[in-house]
Amino acid sequence: LKLATNTPMYERMSEDMDINCGEIVDGTCTVQQKGEEIFRRWLSLASNEKSLSEELDVGNHEFLPWFVGAVM
Protein backbone atom coordinates (compact mmCIF):
# COMPACT_ATOMS: atom_id res chain seq x y z
CA LEU A 1 0.00 0.00 0.00
CA LYS A 2 1.60 3.23 -1.13
CA LEU A 3 0.72 6.52 0.50
CA ALA A 4 1.63 9.75 -1.28
CA THR A 5 2.65 12.40 1.23
CA ASN A 6 1.58 15.32 -0.96
CA THR A 7 -0.83 15.97 -3.81
CA PRO A 8 1.77 16.91 -6.47
CA MET A 9 3.52 13.57 -5.90
CA TYR A 10 0.21 11.73 -6.05
CA GLU A 11 -0.69 13.45 -9.32
CA ARG A 12 2.71 12.61 -10.87
CA MET A 13 2.56 8.99 -9.73
CA SER A 14 -1.18 8.31 -9.53
CA GLU A 15 -0.88 5.08 -11.52
CA ASP A 16 1.27 3.64 -8.71
CA MET A 17 0.05 5.45 -5.55
CA ASP A 18 -2.89 4.01 -3.67
CA ILE A 19 -3.82 6.91 -1.40
CA ASN A 20 -3.23 10.67 -1.51
CA CYS A 21 -2.42 11.83 2.03
CA GLY A 22 -1.71 15.30 0.64
CA GLU A 23 -5.43 15.98 0.94
CA ILE A 24 -4.84 16.58 4.66
CA VAL A 25 -2.39 19.41 3.91
CA ASP A 26 -4.63 20.69 1.09
CA GLY A 27 -7.47 20.97 3.62
CA THR A 28 -9.85 18.78 1.63
CA CYS A 29 -9.90 16.04 4.27
CA THR A 30 -9.14 15.58 7.97
CA VAL A 31 -6.57 13.29 9.55
CA GLN A 32 -9.44 11.19 10.90
CA GLN A 33 -11.05 10.86 7.45
CA LYS A 34 -7.75 9.86 5.85
CA GLY A 35 -7.07 7.41 8.68
CA GLU A 36 -10.45 5.81 8.03
CA GLU A 37 -9.67 5.59 4.30
CA ILE A 38 -6.30 3.95 5.01
CA PHE A 39 -7.87 1.52 7.48
CA ARG A 40 -10.59 0.51 5.01
CA ARG A 41 -8.00 0.04 2.26
CA TRP A 42 -5.93 -2.21 4.56
CA LEU A 43 -9.04 -4.27 5.22
CA SER A 44 -9.68 -4.64 1.50
CA LEU A 45 -6.06 -5.70 0.91
CA ALA A 46 -6.36 -8.22 3.74
CA SER A 47 -9.46 -9.55 1.95
CA ASN A 48 -7.36 -10.30 -1.14
CA GLU A 49 -7.91 -7.09 -3.12
CA LYS A 50 -4.73 -5.98 -4.89
CA SER A 51 -2.78 -2.76 -4.47
CA LEU A 52 -1.94 -0.76 -7.59
CA SER A 53 1.62 -2.17 -7.62
CA GLU A 54 0.26 -5.69 -7.43
CA GLU A 55 -2.17 -4.97 -10.26
CA LEU A 56 0.80 -3.78 -12.35
CA ASP A 57 2.65 -6.96 -11.32
CA VAL A 58 5.59 -5.04 -9.86
CA GLY A 59 4.76 -5.39 -6.17
CA ASN A 60 7.32 -8.13 -5.51
CA HIS A 61 10.14 -6.16 -7.13
CA GLU A 62 9.81 -2.75 -5.49
CA PHE A 63 10.75 -3.37 -1.86
CA LEU A 64 13.41 -5.83 -0.83
CA PRO A 65 14.59 -5.33 2.77
CA TRP A 66 16.97 -8.29 2.52
CA PHE A 67 18.60 -10.32 -0.22
CA VAL A 68 17.00 -13.64 -1.07
CA GLY A 69 19.56 -16.43 -1.27
CA ALA A 70 23.26 -16.45 -0.51
CA VAL A 71 24.93 -13.15 0.31
CA MET A 72 28.62 -12.68 -0.40
C-alpha positions as semicolon CSV with decimal commas, in nm:
position;residue;x (nm);y (nm);z (nm)
1;L;0,000;0,000;0,000
2;K;0,160;0,323;-0,113
3;L;0,072;0,652;0,050
4;A;0,163;0,975;-0,128
5;T;0,265;1,240;0,123
6;N;0,158;1,532;-0,096
7;T;-0,083;1,597;-0,381
8;P;0,177;1,691;-0,647
9;M;0,352;1,357;-0,590
10;Y;0,021;1,173;-0,605
11;E;-0,069;1,345;-0,932
12;R;0,271;1,261;-1,087
13;M;0,256;0,899;-0,973
14;S;-0,118;0,831;-0,953
15;E;-0,088;0,508;-1,152
16;D;0,127;0,364;-0,871
17;M;0,005;0,545;-0,555
18;D;-0,289;0,401;-0,367
19;I;-0,382;0,691;-0,140
20;N;-0,323;1,067;-0,151
21;C;-0,242;1,183;0,203
22;G;-0,171;1,530;0,064
23;E;-0,543;1,598;0,094
24;I;-0,484;1,658;0,466
25;V;-0,239;1,941;0,391
26;D;-0,463;2,069;0,109
27;G;-0,747;2,097;0,362
28;T;-0,985;1,878;0,163
29;C;-0,990;1,604;0,427
30;T;-0,914;1,558;0,797
31;V;-0,657;1,329;0,955
32;Q;-0,944;1,119;1,090
33;Q;-1,105;1,086;0,745
34;K;-0,775;0,986;0,585
35;G;-0,707;0,741;0,868
36;E;-1,045;0,581;0,803
37;E;-0,967;0,559;0,430
38;I;-0,630;0,395;0,501
39;F;-0,787;0,152;0,748
40;R;-1,059;0,051;0,501
41;R;-0,800;0,004;0,226
42;W;-0,593;-0,221;0,456
43;L;-0,904;-0,427;0,522
44;S;-0,968;-0,464;0,150
45;L;-0,606;-0,570;0,091
46;A;-0,636;-0,822;0,374
47;S;-0,946;-0,955;0,195
48;N;-0,736;-1,030;-0,114
49;E;-0,791;-0,709;-0,312
50;K;-0,473;-0,598;-0,489
51;S;-0,278;-0,276;-0,447
52;L;-0,194;-0,076;-0,759
53;S;0,162;-0,217;-0,762
54;E;0,026;-0,569;-0,743
55;E;-0,217;-0,497;-1,026
56;L;0,080;-0,378;-1,235
57;D;0,265;-0,696;-1,132
58;V;0,559;-0,504;-0,986
59;G;0,476;-0,539;-0,617
60;N;0,732;-0,813;-0,551
61;H;1,014;-0,616;-0,713
62;E;0,981;-0,275;-0,549
63;F;1,075;-0,337;-0,186
64;L;1,341;-0,583;-0,083
65;P;1,459;-0,533;0,277
66;W;1,697;-0,829;0,252
67;F;1,860;-1,032;-0,022
68;V;1,700;-1,364;-0,107
69;G;1,956;-1,643;-0,127
70;A;2,326;-1,645;-0,051
71;V;2,493;-1,315;0,031
72;M;2,862;-1,268;-0,040
